Amino acid sequence: MLDASELERVAKKAKLEEVAVMRSFLLLEQEGLAKIDEMVEKFAEITEEGRKLLESLPERVVLENIGEGIYLEDLNLPDYVINIAMGWLTKKKWIVVEKKEGKTLLHPTPEGLKILSQKTEEEIALERLKDKMVALSDMKNEILENLKRRQAVRILEKTKRSITLSEKGRLLAENGFVLREEISSLTPSLIASQEWKNIDLKRFDIRADVAPISPGKRHFENQAIEYIRRIWLELGFEEMQGPIVNTAFWNFDALFTPQDHPARELQDTFYVRGKRGDLPDKSLVRRVSEMHERGGGIADGWGYEWDEEEARKLVPRPHTTVLSARTLASLTRKDLPKKFFSVGKCFRNEQIDWNHLAEFYQTDGIVVSENVNFRHLLGYLERFLNKMGHKKIRFRPAYFPYTEPSVEAEVYNEERGVWMELVGAGIFRPEVTVPLLGHDIPVLAWGPGFGRIIMEYYGLTDIRDLYRNDIEQLRTMKLWRW
């Protein structure tokens, strides 16, 4: 068998480059003097994520902390550790989860208790991989699949070749022979001197080994963003664009979010310290403030005195729905019907962990027409999620301050066996549309973040991996091809 080390040995003995040796072998095969047999073998190699798991396996950490039983709410561990561990602990039936007195009680099973005194099969496998690659044929398929799902291993392929002289080659080797010189390209001097007539040109062999190439390409998250943008454009939507920093008027007041709503507090929303922005024309501000205070003649309102200074605070947008509000305020009756979408970055005061970032991308959409209803809304959501690769979708009632009725779209995560909420949507309330448009008209609206969708497509287990400056990750990440 001729592997990399064997090829290197032959090259040194022949005083040739390894590429030249391999080309010579291929030439011998072409002339019928030798036969090359190839065998591809796959190996598993530990990743940085795998080394982290080997140092501290989340399910072991949780098992060590629950003792004979503990309420989930009392578990003093980082959220990302708990979130990762819970899925694997329940899947492997190492814990029992039950509701008690409104809390979630965790109990270890007998199998779970055994883990405290011995290593898991995943840990044993990672120990083997710590210092060397292991052939896939030497690993349990179930354990390998678990490690792949957790991004703990990467799969590499190695090609081994065996080279055997044919009978013709053996006879020539015994009697001695000389092959004509071959060249890979013509030069001006060879042509001018007519020497090319006495030299053979090397034939190209598409099977010859070449160095791996990392072509230039967009960042994988940008590929996803462009794909999402294309979905809406193909459905006939126009793109909305606008500033990242807006007044609280556009971010909240125009969307009928009361000024004492928890979402407007510092623990959820960033504010630009000490700065205030300008409000739009006075007639629009008056309509919005009257809707908040007294319902604008069509509703009850929130029943408080609206504060203009609160509305002038500057906010890095916590959602791209702010663009929907600004767009609605710019429309007139003669512009309708209209369909708009946006794709943009948002900012929220989140605790950063494997599933949350302080900045993220969101795509919003609105459909403004007298002839649309809730069924159309569900149809748009289903079409979008289908195009994002999700086939198993369900809808359930929800509540948002600025839509009624409201709905959340969920997709089924096959790997974790759970339903995941991806899209919040609804029909804008008259308290939103009347001040902005000047009249009540159905406006379908939605605003999903798509970080989780991107994570699932690329097989990432930590949302922070979307922004790691890992050159190897950028080179090897597959193209977005949904």
Phi, psi and omega in degrees: 000138181248101176258191185301317182293322180292319178298321179296320180297314180298319181298318180294319181294321180275354182056047179229163173290150180301321179298320180294322178297315181296321178294324179296317177300317180295323177296318178300320179295319180298325180276001180077019183264346181207164179232130180250122175251134182246145176221123180265126179241137182258141181232152173257139179231137182289144177256176176298322177297322178296321179294324177296318179296323180294324179287322184206093180284119185308317182293328176290319180300316180293316180301321180293337184261346182269345179057229179275349179163142180202152174284139180304322182294340181263001182284112185270072180223158177301146182302319185294327177294313180298315183298317179292315186294320187300318180299316182285324180295318179287322180298320182271001178059044177264348176223160173246132181247127179219152178270132180212121179055040178077005179243170179256113183262133180249130176235138172284143174274168176305321179295321179295321179295327180297327183296333181294338182248005179209163181279148175284164179297326178295319179295319179298317180295319180293327175299317179296325185275352188302320186243357181201162175280152180233135179297140181299329180295343180263008182238148175293134184300318182297317180293319179299316180296320178298317181292325177294318179299328182270008180057030182272342179224156170239150182259127179243152177245138175235135179257123176253140182235137172250132183243124183232131176291139174282174179299320178296318179293321180296317180295318179295323179295323180289325184266349181082135179204162180231127175273145177295147179295140178237146176236155183265344179206149177278146176242159179304323182292323178295322180290314183294324182273357182066012180294337181302337181292337184258006183235137177276141174273136179292138176275145178282140176236115183290350179271351183295143180293141174229159178291142178299142182247136176247091184291155176293140180201163178292154173304141188299330177290323177294328175298317180295319180299316180295324178296316179296319178300319181293325178304309184291322179297320179293336177271008175087018180272153172258147184273135174264140176223155181183177184291152176285321179262123181230166173286158175298337177304309182285323183290326188231306187298316181296338179262018175060032174270119184301153185288349175254016181290139181304329181297341182269359181283162183297333181289348178244330189234138172276146174233151174277113189297130172072009183245149176228149179250172179273145176270158178290194185300151189298327182295320178292316179300320180295317180296318180292315181296320178295326178293320178293317187281313188230003177088005174059022179084358181238351183207186182271340185071188181264349173073035176225172179272115184292135185253114181296323180296322177298322181288338182273355178299144180266135187227123166297121194308126177277353178201155177276001175298339176302327179290327176296318179297314181295322180292316179302321182292342182266353185271153172238171182302322184289344178283341190274155000281159181216152175229129182229154173218164174216152172227116184202169182273141179235166185222130176220151182278073183261152169281120187285126175211195185297340186239000184223141174229159178281344174225143186201167179261147179221148174240125180252157174210146173222145173234120184248112182194148175291341191252020178248156181215189185297326179296322177297320179302311180297324179296316178297317181297316181296318179298316180298311182293326174300315181291339176272007174097008182257128180252330182261103188231144173218160181238146176218153181299151180212178177228130170224146185300333189248006176230148176196116002287161178239155184211151171241133177263132179240148175239153182269125177269106184297322184294316183266348180068033182225159173271135181243130177281125183240330188227128169259136186205175177168190175250126182305136178291155175303331179298341175266311188287323183296311177296321186280316183265339182092355178201162182273121180213143180301130175229108175284139184215145176207162182200071180277143163280153183234020176299318181294324179297316180295318178302315183294319182296318183270000178072029179272144178252354181225120184297339178292341178294344177295338186237015177287138177273064182256105184299320181297320178297316181295325181289322188263349183296132183293158178285152178281115187228030177287000000 
